[in-house]
Amino acid sequence: MITLRLGYVPLIDAAPLIVAQELGFAAEEGLTLDLVRLGAWAQARDMLGAGLIDGAQMLVPMPVAQALGLGPSLPAMDLVMVLSHGGQAVAVNRDLERRLRDAGHDFAFDDARAAGMALRGVAAGRRLRVGVPFPFSTQSELVRHWLTGCGFPPADLDLITVPPPMMADAVARGDVDAFCVGEPWASFAVERGLAALLLPGIAIWAAPPEKGLVLLRGFAEARPAETGALMRAVWRAGRWLDDPDHRGTAAEILSRPAYLNLPPDLAERGLTGRLTISGRGEMRKVPGFVAFNAGAASFPWKSLAALFAARIADRQGLDRQAAMARAMDHFRTDLYRLHLRPAGAPLPGASQRVEGALAQDRSVAAERGGMILRADAFFDGFSFDPASAN
């Protein structure tokens, strides 16, 4: 049995790594996963770069930023598969909740434009401080796209980095007015009476890639057998997780002291998409709130790397085309095909696509037969084609 040391931050989307170890998917591949709980995303990046861990759960844009030189000088890092889509929620503090309700907002939880316009109305004339877990994160991209799309001037938005487990404390201290974070930490803030949930991430972007499995390029090249075994174990764990009947068991496993160390109910909310959105006990059911494998969720599309790279390059004053090319080299569709083909994973015929083009799930041709791609539309109709992005 080979032991691999993997870093993770306590969130429900660490489930594929945790379930792979706890339910024996790793053992079936000849692996033991030594799971190291981390407190912040920079720690995952730095420990991986220093060789203190063999792999890490990371925010999908993080290896993009590294590829663009926007981080410490570390060995090349590759995203070999996506671990999850969705699983995030936007929340506001109690003062903004009161203002929104007084203005007539219904907290319907499914209309990003209505929520954004309502928030713009009550926040007019003041800077809005929004907590996100890392500067280069899906949450940061969601917040920027949503609020600027609803008319917020970028200069009026302050995005403040807060580690996910600390988000509720940041609200309590008054450091942020709102936040976007992965579950269970949004529900944790609601449970403490500090915030109300305004939107799920999938109301802004129907399939936001959230976390990925990231390896050093040198590890993947020098240890292909272990790389493939790890990817197959995690892929099978994600497939198990996508069965709704398994989500309750997953919540019990994740909530244990060694992992999230929270009541199972908090983990179960995000895993099932049955969310308590406020201190009033209001409930919202969000189908597809988080996905692990379904609809090609785990495939590391090169077009996703290009999309994040283009956005980051524009803000950082970098050459967009060069940034896209560098980032796409670090989303390893080749390793995904090589190592998951033997497991029977559905494999799309292409490695990039137009992002945001699917308003509904769509059946497409695959290497063998067909497969379903999940809807990935943005709330405002935005789409991104790497082939024509200048």
Secondary structure, DSSP 8 states (H G I E B T S, - for coil): -EEEEEEE-SSGGGHHHHHHHHTSHHHHTTEEEEEEE-SSHHHHHHHHHTTSSSEEEEETHHHHHHHTT-S-----EEEEEEEEEE-EEEEEEHHHHHHHHHTT----SS-HHHHHHHHHHHHTTS-EEEEES-SSSHHHHHHHHHHHHTT--GGGEEEEE--GGGHHHHHHHTS-SEEEEETTHHHHHHHTTSEEEEEEGGGTBSS-EEEEEEEEHHHHHH-HHHHHHHHHHHHHHHHHHTSGGGHHHHHHHHTSTTTT-S-HHHHHHHHHTEEE-STT--EEE-TTSEESSGGGTT---HHHHHHHHHHHHHHHT--HHHHHHHHHTTB-HHHHHHHHGGGT---BS-S---BT--SS-EEEEBSSSEEEE----BTT---B-TTT--
